[in-house]
Structures are given as C-alpha cells and as structure tokens.
C-alpha cells in the first residue's frame, strides 16, 4: 500500500507511527464500506492513507478548529498562491537573526489571532506558526487565541512544495457526479451524525486525555476534558447502534497510574487493544519514549 502523503503539519498525537496498527485492525469488510468519517481530522495522517489508497467512495473530514479547516480548504482551492506566500515569509524569516525572528513570530501570531486577515493569509500564518512555534504544538487559550510561544529552531522545515500540491490534487478528486469525494466540515464531533449510517467506517482521534500531570488538552478553546470524553463515548455507542464500524484511539491512563481504569470502564462493552507508540511532543526529553495507547473498536 502507498503512503507517500505525509502529514503537512506537526501535530500533537499525530498518527503516522500508529498507521500499521490501525490498518491491521480494520474491519474485515472494510472494502465493502462506502463512506469514511473522521470527526477530529487534525493533521490527517489516517485520512490521507485511506484517500491515497482509494479505500472509500466518499470521505467526510471534520474538525472544530476553524483555522485548521480553512487551511485544508486553501490547500484544496489555492495551493500555488499558498506556496508563494509561505516562500515569501520563509525567505524573510531565514534571513533574520534569532531575536528578529522571535519578534516576527509574535507579530504574525497577533495577526493570526486578530482574524483581521483573509483565508489565504490565515492559512499561510497557520503553517508558519506550526513550523516556528515551540514543539509544533497547536494550543488555544479560553478566548480561542493561539498561545504557543516561539521555538528557537535554526532551520525549520517550513513545507514541502510537492507534498502540498499532491495533497491539493487528492482533495480535488471528484466522484462520477462531479462532486468532491472529500467533504470538509467545521463542526462539533456530534454534529457529523447525519453522515453516519451502517455503511460507514468512523475513525475517532479526539484530543487525548493527558497522561502526564498538567498534560496537553487545550487543543482549542473548548478544552476536551473527562466530561467531553464521556459525551464522546455516548456518541460512539449511538453510532455503533446505528450499525457503523468504529475505531477510536486515545491515551492509556495506565501509563501514569496502573489503577486508572477510566477508558477500560468507559468502553467496557467494546474491544480495547493496547498498542505501543513513541511520543515526541513533550518538552522534557527524558519523558519521551515508548508508551501504550488505546485502540477501541466495536467489531
């Protein structure tokens, strides 16, 4: 199977390294299922794998992060102009001393948060900030403002032109009726229910429950807490009852406390599998390494 489309963003909890586990754990009748739904698309590594290998007839990708969804739309509709704008910004940035780079970073972060920019600028700033901020995190405060600080990288890898053009080509694929094969939505996860039926494979990759004290949850202003995880389980169950085939990934609380049965209890009526992942988004290098994560299926 091909997997040449790599995620174009650095993303907390990205799934590239778990892809083999996910693919080997797909339902037996995966090739008979017509529609794919991903309610928390993030950087999209699982989605792109399925799209590139032509698993489904239609794809519904969704995320509550409106700036991320704008980026997907700009990559689909205007990739050449996006590449041109990022190149301009990259050249300016790389010719500055570190102190001046930092100043530019905060200027752009302020513009990005002011929303006083058009779709193209917003997409350009998104990629710029993702590649130059600390650890490639995306995090918002309670006002919905991106608040990750500057990352002092000497030579950040802004983007891969060929990759962005390739992604654009895939997002532009049409079905026999001339409609986009990929529908891009900006909703809450439970608002995609109208697209889910017994001929659907759903992959949930929500903001992970923190496995470190003070861990990373505020991916957007509506920070995803335990209450949200319970709401998601209720939605998972409802869609399962509808006949959809469903997979969900999440952190394993037992990495921190072996007596923490939060997900084991929450999804006790489903199949819970522990898989190994190497996690790199941690500011403390000593805390990066192999940990278990959960894959939860209803089949």
N, C-alpha and C positions, 0 to 999 in steps of 0.2 A: 504494500500500500504506500502511496505517495504521502509525503508530509513536508512539502517544500515551503508552504506558507507558515512562517513562524509568526508569533505574536509581534505586533509592531510597537507594543508598549511594555515597559517594565511594570509588573502588577503584583501586588501582594496576593499570595495564594495562587499564582498562575499555575496552569495545569499541564504544561508541556512535559514535565518529568513523570506525571502520572498517566500519561496518554496510553501507554501499553497496557496498564492495569485496567483502565476504563474500557479500552477496545476489547480486551479479552473477557470482560464481564458484561458485554452487551447481551440483550435477549437473543435467543436462538432464532427468532423470526424477524430479526432486525431488517432484513432486506425486503420484507413484505410490508413494512410500515411506511406510510407515505409522507408523514409530516414530522418535523423536528421542532421542538420548542425549547428555548433556553431563556428563562426569566431573569437571570443575572449574568449577562454575557461577559462583562469585564473585558479582558484582553482577547478573549475569543479563541483560545488555542484548540479547544474541543470542537467548537463550531466549525472552525476553518478546516480541521482534519476531515470532518464529515462532508463539508462542501466540496473540498478538493477531490475527495474520493467518491463523490456522487452517490451518497447513501440514500438521500431522500428526494422527493419531488418538490417539497417546499420547506422553507425554513423561517421560523419566527424567532428573531432575536430581540431581546428587551433589556433595558436597564433603567433604573430610576435616576441615574446620573445623566442629566440632560446635556451636559457639556461633552460627555463621552459619546452619547448618541449623535450629537451634532458632528463629532469627529468622523464617525462611521459614514454619515451622510455626505460629508465633504469629500472623503476618500472615494466614495462611490461616484459622486457627481462632478467633482472638480479636482482630480488628482494632480494634474500638471501645474495648476496655479498654486496648490498647496505645497508642492515640492519646490516651486520657485520661491515662495515666501519663506519656507524653512531654510533654504540655502542662503538667502539674504541675511537672515537672522544668525545663522550659524557662522557665516563669514565675519560678521560684526563681532560676535561673541568670542570667537577663537583668536581674534587679533587684539583682545584686551588683556590687561594684567588682571590677576585674580581679584583684586579689590574692585576694579571697574566692572568685572564680570558679575560680582556679587550685587553691585548697585543696579546693573541692568536686570538681573534676575528679579529683584524686588519691584522694579518699575513695571516689568511685564506681569508679575504676579498681581500687582494692584490693578492693572488694566484688565486682566483676565477676570478678576473678582468684581470689577465695576460693571461688567456686562455692557460697557459702552463700546462694543466692537461688533463687527459683522460676523457672519458664520465662518468665513474664511479666516479672519484674524483669530477668532476663538479657537479654531482647530489648530492653527499654527502655534498659538501660545500653549495649547494643551500639550503638544508634542515637545515643544521647547522646555516647558516646566518639568515634564515627565523625565526628560533626559538630563536635566541640570539640577533637579532638586535632590535633597538628601535621600539616598537609598531607593529612588524611583517610586516612592510611595504616593498614593493618592489619598488625601485625607481632607475632610472639611470640618470647620467648626460649626457651632449651633446656628450661625447665620447663613450657612451654606457657602462660606468662603474657603477657598483652597488655602491651607495654612502650613504646608510643609516648608521647612527652611531650605536655604541654599546648600547645595552639595559641592564641595571643593574638588571637582574632578578635573584633571589636567586636560584630558582629551575625550569628552563624552561622545558616544556614537550616535549622533542625532537621529539618523534614519537611513534606511536602505531604499534608494530610489526604485530599484527593480521590484523590491518586495511590495512597496506601496502601489505601484502600477499593477502588479499581479493581483493584489487584494481588490483593487478597484475593478479589475476585469471580472473577478469572481462575483463581486457584489452586484455587477451589472447583468448577470446571467438572467435570461428570460425563459418563461415556460412557453408551451405551444400557443397559448392565448396572448403572448406578447407582454405578460406581466412579470415583474421582478420575481425571481424564485425566492429571494430573501426579503422578508418584510421586517423593517427596522422600527421598533416601538420604544416609547419613553413613558413607561407606566410603573405602577407598583406591581410586585410579582403576582399578586392575586387577581390583577386586572387582565391577565392574559388567559383567564379561564375559558373565554369564548373560543379560543383556538385549540382547546384540548379535548380530544374525544378518544374512542377506543382504537383509533388508527394513528396514534401519536406516540412518539418517544420524547419524554421530557427529561432534560438534564438540569438539575438544580445545583448551582455552585454559589451559595449565598456567602455574604461576609462571614468569615469563620468565627466561631466562639473562641475568645482568646485562650491560648494555652500557656501564656506567661502572665505573671501578675502585672496589671497595667497594660495588657496586650492591646493589639491594634484592632479597634472596632469601628471607629468613626469614619468609615469609608465615604459616607455622605452625612448631611446634617441630621437625617433621621436615624441616629446610630442604632445598629442592629443588636438589640440586647436579648436576654433569655426569653422575654415575652414575645419578641419577634420570632425567635426560633420555634416557640410553641405554636404561634399562628401559622408558621410555615409548615409544621408537622400536620396541623389540621387541614391545610390546603393540599398537602401531599396525599393525605388519606382520602380526601374528597375526590381528587383527580384519579387516584388509584381505583376508587369505587366506580369511577366513570369508565374504567377499562384501559386507561393509558398505561404504557410501560414506563416506569420511572426509575431514575438513578439520582442519588443526591450525594454530594461529597461534603465533608466537614472535618473540623479538627477533632482529635481524640483527647477528651479531657483527662484521660488516664495517664497521659504523658506528664502531667503536673501532679495529679493525685489519683492513685490507683483505685481509690474508693469512690471516685466521681462517676456515677452511672447516668449522668444527665441524658446522653443520647441513647444509651442502652435501654433506659426506661422509656424514653420518649418514642423510640421507634421499635419497641419490643415485638410488635407483630410483623415486622419486616425483616429482611435479611441484612445483617450487619457484618461487613467484612473489614478487617484492619489491614491496611497496606502501608508500605514504607515510603516515606518521602524525605527529600533533603531540602530543608527550608533555609533560604538565604536572607530573607528580609528580616534581619534582626540586627540592631545597632551593636550588640555585644557579640563579637566574633566567636567567643567561647560557647555561645548558646546556639550556634548554627550547627546543624548536623542531622543525622537520621532520626526521624520521629515517626510514629504511626499516625495515619489519617484514616477517616472512615469513608467507606463506600456503602451506601444503603440502597437496596433495590427492593421492588415489590414483586420480583419474579424469581 
